[in-house]
Amino acid sequence: MVLRTPETPDYGSLSPVLAAGAAAAKRARHAVDLALQCLELAEPSEEARNLVERGQRLKLEINHWLSLPPTPETRDEVMRGAVSMQVAALSLVRRAR
């Protein structure tokens, strides 16, 4: 038995295509959120602001995946962007120490 919480959507009630988009959106949103959380620890700078704006743009794109699942290429591009954001955010935090 799987317990569902408000954060744990029941993808079984969605069509397989929409469920795939929702699952991809959840993973991508989590990756962007990790980078944004890391940026909260960084010193305020133009680079940090640019990364936050980039994260917000990525999240807007990810939100569209709930109604229209991304192509594999789009999903990979967004995930690469999220990972590069994480690397840049960690670099900013390390430089601040």
C-alpha positions as protocol buffer text, in pm:
chain_id: "A"
residue {
  index: 1
  type: MET
  ca { x: 0 y: 0 z: 0 }
}
residue {
  index: 2
  type: VAL
  ca { x: 132 y: 342 z: -99 }
}
residue {
  index: 3
  type: LEU
  ca { x: 44 y: 634 z: 121 }
}
residue {
  index: 4
  type: ARG
  ca { x: -29 y: 952 z: -71 }
}
residue {
  index: 5
  type: THR
  ca { x: 45 y: 1295 z: 66 }
}
residue {
  index: 6
  type: PRO
  ca { x: -39 y: 1628 z: -99 }
}
residue {
  index: 7
  type: GLU
  ca { x: 318 y: 1628 z: -239 }
}
residue {
  index: 8
  type: THR
  ca { x: 275 y: 1278 z: -383 }
}
residue {
  index: 9
  type: PRO
  ca { x: 44 y: 1300 z: -682 }
}
residue {
  index: 10
  type: ASP
  ca { x: -146 y: 994 z: -795 }
}
residue {
  index: 11
  type: TYR
  ca { x: -26 y: 961 z: -1153 }
}
residue {
  index: 12
  type: GLY
  ca { x: -249 y: 657 z: -1199 }
}
residue {
  index: 13
  type: SER
  ca { x: -550 y: 883 z: -1241 }
}
residue {
  index: 14
  type: LEU
  ca { x: -386 y: 1057 z: -1540 }
}
residue {
  index: 15
  type: SER
  ca { x: -351 y: 928 z: -1892 }
}
residue {
  index: 16
  type: PRO
  ca { x: -13 y: 760 z: -1950 }
}
residue {
  index: 17
  type: VAL
  ca { x: 109 y: 1057 z: -2157 }
}
residue {
  index: 18
  type: LEU
  ca { x: 11 y: 1314 z: -1894 }
}
residue {
  index: 19
  type: ALA
  ca { x: 151 y: 1094 z: -1617 }
}
residue {
  index: 20
  type: ALA
  ca { x: 486 y: 1083 z: -1797 }
}
residue {
  index: 21
  type: GLY
  ca { x: 483 y: 1463 z: -1828 }
}
residue {
  index: 22
  type: ALA
  ca { x: 393 y: 1504 z: -1461 }
}
residue {
  index: 23
  type: ALA
  ca { x: 670 y: 1269 z: -1350 }
}
residue {
  index: 24
  type: ALA
  ca { x: 927 y: 1445 z: -1570 }
}
residue {
  index: 25
  type: ALA
  ca { x: 809 y: 1782 z: -1439 }
}
residue {
  index: 26
  type: LYS
  ca { x: 850 y: 1667 z: -1078 }
}
residue {
  index: 27
  type: ARG
  ca { x: 1210 y: 1554 z: -1137 }
}
residue {
  index: 28
  type: ALA
  ca { x: 1304 y: 1867 z: -1331 }
}
residue {
  index: 29
  type: ARG
  ca { x: 1138 y: 2102 z: -1079 }
}
residue {
  index: 30
  type: HIS
  ca { x: 1327 y: 1928 z: -797 }
}
residue {
  index: 31
  type: ALA
  ca { x: 1658 y: 1976 z: -979 }
}
residue {
  index: 32
  type: VAL
  ca { x: 1590 y: 2348 z: -1031 }
}
residue {
  index: 33
  type: ASP
  ca { x: 1471 y: 2388 z: -671 }
}
residue {
  index: 34
  type: LEU
  ca { x: 1798 y: 2240 z: -543 }
}
residue {
  index: 35
  type: ALA
  ca { x: 1996 y: 2497 z: -740 }
}
residue {
  index: 36
  type: LEU
  ca { x: 1774 y: 2780 z: -618 }
}
residue {
  index: 37
  type: GLN
  ca { x: 1811 y: 2665 z: -255 }
}
residue {
  index: 38
  type: CYS
  ca { x: 2187 y: 2663 z: -297 }
}
residue {
  index: 39
  type: LEU
  ca { x: 2174 y: 3017 z: -437 }
}
residue {
  index: 40
  type: GLU
  ca { x: 2009 y: 3133 z: -115 }
}
residue {
  index: 41
  type: LEU
  ca { x: 2345 y: 3067 z: 53 }
}
residue {
  index: 42
  type: ALA
  ca { x: 2544 y: 3264 z: -205 }
}
residue {
  index: 43
  type: GLU
  ca { x: 2648 y: 3625 z: -168 }
}
residue {
  index: 44
  type: PRO
  ca { x: 2420 y: 3863 z: -360 }
}
residue {
  index: 45
  type: SER
  ca { x: 2572 y: 3926 z: -702 }
}
residue {
  index: 46
  type: GLU
  ca { x: 2479 y: 3980 z: -1064 }
}
residue {
  index: 47
  type: GLU
  ca { x: 2571 y: 3617 z: -1137 }
}
residue {
  index: 48
  type: ALA
  ca { x: 2343 y: 3493 z: -858 }
}
residue {
  index: 49
  type: ARG
  ca { x: 2055 y: 3710 z: -983 }
}
residue {
  index: 50
  type: ASN
  ca { x: 2106 y: 3578 z: -1336 }
}
residue {
  index: 51
  type: LEU
  ca { x: 2097 y: 3220 z: -1211 }
}
residue {
  index: 52
  type: VAL
  ca { x: 1777 y: 3284 z: -1015 }
}
residue {
  index: 53
  type: GLU
  ca { x: 1615 y: 3433 z: -1326 }
}
residue {
  index: 54
  type: ARG
  ca { x: 1731 y: 3133 z: -1529 }
}
residue {
  index: 55
  type: GLY
  ca { x: 1578 y: 2901 z: -1271 }
}
residue {
  index: 56
  type: GLN
  ca { x: 1249 y: 3089 z: -1286 }
}
residue {
  index: 57
  type: ARG
  ca { x: 1244 y: 3059 z: -1667 }
}
residue {
  index: 58
  type: LEU
  ca { x: 1314 y: 2686 z: -1643 }
}
residue {
  index: 59
  type: LYS
  ca { x: 1031 y: 2642 z: -1391 }
}
residue {
  index: 60
  type: LEU
  ca { x: 790 y: 2824 z: -1623 }
}
residue {
  index: 61
  type: GLU
  ca { x: 881 y: 2587 z: -1903 }
}
residue {
  index: 62
  type: ILE
  ca { x: 849 y: 2287 z: -1671 }
}
residue {
  index: 63
  type: ASN
  ca { x: 499 y: 2396 z: -1567 }
}
residue {
  index: 64
  type: HIS
  ca { x: 386 y: 2355 z: -1929 }
}
residue {
  index: 65
  type: TRP
  ca { x: 483 y: 1988 z: -1914 }
}
residue {
  index: 66
  type: LEU
  ca { x: 175 y: 1913 z: -1706 }
}
residue {
  index: 67
  type: SER
  ca { x: -51 y: 1985 z: -2002 }
}
residue {
  index: 68
  type: LEU
  ca { x: 187 y: 1882 z: -2281 }
}
residue {
  index: 69
  type: PRO
  ca { x: 470 y: 1642 z: -2195 }
}
residue {
  index: 70
  type: PRO
  ca { x: 811 y: 1749 z: -2325 }
}
residue {
  index: 71
  type: THR
  ca { x: 994 y: 1585 z: -2608 }
}
residue {
  index: 72
  type: PRO
  ca { x: 1294 y: 1383 z: -2493 }
}
residue {
  index: 73
  type: GLU
  ca { x: 1520 y: 1653 z: -2637 }
}
residue {
  index: 74
  type: THR
  ca { x: 1342 y: 1931 z: -2446 }
}
residue {
  index: 75
  type: ARG
  ca { x: 1346 y: 1731 z: -2123 }
}
residue {
  index: 76
  type: ASP
  ca { x: 1719 y: 1663 z: -2162 }
}
residue {
  index: 77
  type: GLU
  ca { x: 1791 y: 2028 z: -2241 }
}
residue {
  index: 78
  type: VAL
  ca { x: 1605 y: 2148 z: -1931 }
}
residue {
  index: 79
  type: MET
  ca { x: 1773 y: 1890 z: -1709 }
}
residue {
  index: 80
  type: ARG
  ca { x: 2116 y: 1988 z: -1845 }
}
residue {
  index: 81
  type: GLY
  ca { x: 2027 y: 2349 z: -1767 }
}
residue {
  index: 82
  type: ALA
  ca { x: 1925 y: 2255 z: -1412 }
}
residue {
  index: 83
  type: VAL
  ca { x: 2247 y: 2062 z: -1354 }
}
residue {
  index: 84
  type: SER
  ca { x: 2461 y: 2345 z: -1491 }
}
residue {
  index: 85
  type: MET
  ca { x: 2271 y: 2581 z: -1258 }
}
residue {
  index: 86
  type: GLN
  ca { x: 2355 y: 2355 z: -963 }
}
residue {
  index: 87
  type: VAL
  ca { x: 2725 y: 2358 z: -1056 }
}
residue {
  index: 88
  type: ALA
  ca { x: 2729 y: 2736 z: -1095 }
}
residue {
  index: 89
  type: ALA
  ca { x: 2540 y: 2786 z: -767 }
}
residue {
  index: 90
  type: LEU
  ca { x: 2781 y: 2561 z: -578 }
}
residue {
  index: 91
  type: SER
  ca { x: 3074 y: 2752 z: -727 }
}
residue {
  index: 92
  type: LEU
  ca { x: 2926 y: 3081 z: -605 }
}
residue {
  index: 93
  type: VAL
  ca { x: 2877 y: 2945 z: -255 }
}
residue {
  index: 94
  type: ARG
  ca { x: 3231 y: 2805 z: -242 }
}
residue {
  index: 95
  type: ARG
  ca { x: 3379 y: 3137 z: -356 }
}
residue {
  index: 96
  type: ALA
  ca { x: 3188 y: 3314 z: -78 }
}
residue {
  index: 97
  type: ARG
  ca { x: 3348 y: 3099 z: 192 }
}
